[in-house]
Amino acid sequence: MASMFLGNPASIAPVSLETVRSLLEPQPAPCVSLYMPTHRTVPDNLVDQPTYRHLLDALAMGLSATQPTREVDRLLEPLHAIEDNVRFWQHTRDGLAVLAADGTARIFLLPAPVKPLALVTSRFHTMPLVRIAASVERFNVLTLTSRAAHVYEGQVTEGRAAGGPGGRVDPVPLHGIPGTDAAPGELDRGAVVDEEIFQPHRVQRGMGPGGRGFTSVVHGGTGSKQDDIDADTEIFFRHVDEVVHEQVSKHSGLPLVLVALPRLAAVFRGVSKNRLLLDAYVDRDAHLLPEESIAPLVAPIFAAARDKRIGRELHLFEQARDHGLGSGDLSDIARAAVAGRVATLLIEKDRFETGRLDRQTGAIITNGEAPGDVSRSGDRPALRQEDLFGAVAETVLLHGGGILAIERIAMPTESGVAAVYRY
């Protein structure tokens, strides 16, 4: 969608821990951070653009306190790029984050709603992104036929009515692929194979009727038509695997669930190098599968993989704690995070502890406002207390650690945090 709706200096970025980690690096101040809930359908989404404009006004007000008008306009130019972009607002999800500095912006389409917030600070406000990126409820899906592939991102939800997990999937934007008519998240075999078979190593030149030169394409040498189809299918699947790895898995870090008929699934697994591809898959003809039925089919497979992963992390934590290399005490974890000692942090999903973290010493203060911010939320200045869990998680990320946000019932501690130390 980035290429479809936007251009520089605004671009849509994937929600991942790696992306958040890059945002935590020093940025040219001032940094602006905008968060808001969005809606997928009419009439609910009619309020989204007015809400966005209101938050833009709040950012302009905050910037004008320290910046001249020309600089305010430059800093907010990438945010204004989507202000009146009708197609963009027709393809939002459940939340929106826009983080900008020095006249460029990264835009995040979020799978969960967030509170409206407009901040002007010396660094990006990434805590809502950290929470979403650390969630263990998200996954990628690849639906595959011999002619086309589609890539989605999904989020599992526990289905109360049906008694099992469900969810929703959204197409993942892809770029730089052969063919100009592909829908978001789609790879078309025809364009891929056409591009490949005319590469020098695939083409032999000979003589046509009347001695005139012509080009004949040899698909992997001589053989039956079925052999040619199989060779082209493998070419296509290799391309799909490369694109999904480079543009999706490499950035999202999410488990990948395959939806394909058994013969195609076997061929794809034979060529795939994607370590995030799960062993279990959905045995269905993706060509006949409506998009809305994908998540309910995939969710049980992903949920089993998620539970296995959580179990593995809990076991590692218990082992680490038994050997003095793990803790569930927030104060201890905060100090270890600042020192770069946290290898893995488990945090309780949707739990917040207000206060401030001294990012130099690791000391925590459990009350009081975060000082020095020109901020607004809604119609009044934002009286903002820092989310201690989020602040510790940011610090862990900045030092190369991993984070998982899991349900309270699965947490191994009452404190809502648990850490495995490097040493």
N, C-alpha and C positions, 0 to 999 in steps of 0.2 A: 504493500500500500504506500510505502514511502515514495516510490517512483510514480505512482498513479496520481497522488493528490498533492504532493509537496515537492519543493525544490530547495536548494541551498538558500539561506542558511539554516533551514529547519529540516530535521530528518527524524523519522520514526525509528526507535531503537528497541531491541528485545529486552524484556524484563528478566534479568538474570543476575546472579551474584557477581559474575565477572563485570557486567556493565556497571553495577553499583560500585564495585571496587574502583573502577576507573574514575567515577564521579567523586570519590573521596580524595583523590589526589589534589594537590593545590591548584586552585583556579584563579584567574584574574578577577579580583573583586571590582564591583559588587556582583554577587550571584543572586539570581532571582529564581524562586521556586513556586510553582503554581500547582495546586491540587484541587480536583473537584470530582463529584460523582457525575456520570453521564448515563444516557439511556439509549437503548438499542432501537426502539420503535416509536412511531407516532401514536398518540400525541405527547407521550412523556418527554421525548427528546426536544420538544419545542422550547423548553426552558433552558436548554444547555448553552446556547449561544448568548442569551442575556446574562446568564451566570458567569460565563467566561469573560464577557466585556466588563462586568462589575469587578471581577478580580484583576483584570488588566488595569482598570482605573486605580485600584488599590496599589498595584505595583508602581504605577506612574507616580502616585502620591509619595510612596516611600522613597523612590529614587530621586524625586525632585528636591528632597531635603538636603541632598549632598551633591547632586549632579546638575549641570546646566541642561537646558531644554534639548539642545541638539544631541547631547550624549544620552539623555533619556530616550529619545526617539531611536537612536542607533541600537541601544541595548534591547529595546522592546520590539524592534523590527521583525525578528523571527517569530515572535508571538503574534504580531499582527498579521503575519502571513497566513495563518489559519482562521483568523477571526471571522472572515466572510466567505470561507471556502465551503460551499454548500455540500459538495461531495464528501469532504472530510467529516462533517457533522452527521452525515447519513450513515457513516460506517464506524461509529465509535462503539465501545464495549460498555463496561460497567463503571469505569473510572478513567480519569485522565490525569497525567502528570506532565508538566513542561518545565524543564530546567535549562536556564540560559545564562550565559556569561560571554562578555566580549563580542556580542553581536551574533552568536550562534546558539542554537537550541537543540536539545534532544527531547523528543516527544514519546511518551509511553502510553499505550492503550492498555488499560488495566483490566484484569479479569474479576476485580472486586471493587465495590464503591469505596471512596475515600472522602473524608470531610473537606469542605471547601477551605482553602488556605492560600494566602498570598504572602510570601516572605521575601524581604530584601536583607541579605546577610553577607557575611564574609566568606561563607562556603555553602554548598548546596545542602538543602534539607532533604535527606534521603531516607529518613526512618520509615515512612510508609512504604517505600520501594523495598527496603530491606525485609520488611514483614512479608510482602508478597513473594519476593524472590526466594526467600528461605522456606516457603511453604512446601510441604511434601504432598500436596494435593494436585499438583500440576503434572501434565504429561504431554508428549507429542504423539501424533498418529500419522501413519503413512498408509493410505489406501492405494492399492496397486492392481492394475490390470496389465495385459500385454501391450495396451495402447496408450495408457495414461496413468499418471500418479498424482495424488493430491496430498498435501501436507497440512496438518492442523495442530493447533495447541488446544488442550482441553484441561478442565478442572473437574475433579471428581466431587460429588456430593453424596451424602448418605441418603438413599431413597426411603423415606419413611412410609410412603404409601405402598410401594412395591416390595418393601422389605429388603432391598439391596441397594448397592451403590448406583448412582446415575451421574449426570453431569451435562456439560455443554462443550462443543468444540467450535473453534474459529479458524478460518484459513490463515496460514502463515505467509506473509508477503515474501516472494522470491524475486531476485533480480539477476540480470545478466544471463538469462537463459535463451536458447534458440527459440524463435517463433515470437511474434508480437501479439498474438491473439489469445494467449493463455490467460485464464482467469487467475486471480490471486491464489497462490498456493498450488498451482497446477503445473505439471510437466507433461509435455506432449511428445509421444514417441516419434511421430512423423518428422518434426523439426530436428530432433536430436539425431535420428538415423540419417536423415538427408545430409546433415552437416558432417557426420562422421564418415560416410561412405565415399565422399569426394576428397578425403584427405589423401595425400600422395601414396601412403602405404597401402591404400585400399583400391587404387585405380590402376588398371592396365590399359595401355593404348594399343590399338590394332588397326586393321584396314577394313573399311566398310565396303559396301557394294560399289563396284566401279573403281576400286582402288583408292577411294577417298578415305582419309583418316577419320576415325570416330572414336569416341570414348565408351568403353564398356565397363560396367562396375561389377567386380567380383566380390561377393560377400564371403570373405574368409575362404576363398577357393571354390572348387567345383563341388557339386552335391545336389541333393534334391531341393525342391522348393521348401519343404518342411525344415531342412537343414538351414536354409537361408533365413527363414522366419525365426528359428531358434537362435541363430547367430545375432540377428538384429535385436531380438528380445534381450539377449545378454548385454549387447552394446547399450541398449536403453537402460537396463537395470543398473549397470555400472555407473552411468551418468546420474541416475536418480540417487544412488548411494553417495556419490561424490557431492552432489548439490545439497542433499539433506544434511550430510555431515558438516560441510563447510559453512552453510548458511543458517542451519537450524541447530543441530545437536552441539556443535562446537561452542555455540554461544549460550544456548539455553541450559545445557547440562541436564536436560530432562530425559526420563526413560522414553523409549520409542516403541510403540505398539504397532505391529503390522496387521493390516487387513487385506487378505488375498486368498485365492483358492490354493489348495495344497501344492499343486505342481508349480505355480508361480512363486509361492512362498519358498519352496525348496531352491528354485533357481536364484532368487534374490539372496537368500541366505548364503548360497554358494559363492556369491561375488561380493557381499557386503563386508566392509571393514569397520562398521559402526559398532563400537563397544557398548553403546547405550541401547541397542536393539534387544528387546526382551525375548527370551526363548519361546514363551507362549504367544500365540497369535490368534486372530479371529478368522476362522475358516468361512469366509463369505465372498460372494462375487461382488466386488466393490462397484462394478458398473451398475448393478441393480440396487445399490444401497442408498437410500435418501440420507442427506447430511444429518438430519435430526435423529436418525437411528444409530449413528456411529457411536456417540458417547455411551449410551446404555450397553452396547455390545462390548466396548473396550473397557469400561469402568471396572468390571470384576477382575479382569486380568491385571490392570494397573493396581487396583486396590490390594491384590495379593502380593504384588511386587513391593508396593509401599510398606505393607505390614512387615514383610520380610526384612526390608531395609531398616525400619525402625527397630525391629528386634535385634538386628545385628549391631546397631549403634548403642542400644541400651546395654547389650552384653559387653561391648567394648568399654562403656562408661563404668560399669560395675567392676570390671577387671582393673581399670585404671585407678578407681577409687581405693580398691583393696591394696594397691601398691603405692598409694600416696601420690598418684598422678592424675587425680580427678577430684572435683569438688562441686558441691551444690550451694555454696555460700556466695551470695552476690558480691560482698565486699572482697573476698579472696579472688573471685573470678575477674572482677574489675581491675584489680592490681595486676593480675596475670595477663589480662588482655592488653593493657598498656605496655607491659614488658615484652609482648609478642610471644607469650608462652602458650596461648590457647590454640590447640590444633583443631578441635571441634567444639562448637557451642550448641547446646540444645536449649531452645527457649519455648516457653508455653505459648501456644497460639492465642492471639487476641488478649493477652494479659499485659497490662501496662503498670509500671512503677514510676511515679513521678519523682522528679528531683534533678540533680545535676551531677555530671561526671567530670572530674578534673582529668583532662586527657593527658596531662603530664605525669601526675603521680598515681592516678587510679583511684583517688579518694572520691567517695560519693557523699552527696548532701541530699537528704530525702525531702527537702522542701525549698521553696524559693523559686523565683523566676530566673530564666536564662537571661543574663544581661547583654546589653550592647546590640540588640536587634531592632531594626526599623521594620515593624511587622504589622500586618493587618489581617483580620479574619472576619469576613462579613462586613458589617458597618462600623466596626470599632477596632481600635488597636488590639492586637492579639496579646493577651496576657498568657504567656506560654511557659509551661513547665516541661522540661526535657523528659522524654521517655527513657528511663535508665536502661531498660532492656535493649531498646534500639541503639542507645549510645554505646553500650558495651558491644553489641553486635557490629556496629560500624567499625569500632576499634579492632575487633577480631578480624574483620574483612580486610582492613587496611594493612594488617600484618600477615595476610595470606592464609588465615584460618577458614574453616568451613562452618556453615550454620544450617541448622534444621529447626523449623518451627512446627511443633507437634501438639496434638490435643492434650488437654490437662490430664485426662485419664491415663495417658501413656507416659507422662513425665515421671522420672525416677526420683524426683525431689519435690518437697512442698514449696520450696522457694520460687519455683517457676523457671529456674535456670540450672543447667548442669554443664560442666566443662571437662573435657579431656585435655590434659596438658602435654606439651611436647617434651618437657623435661622437668 
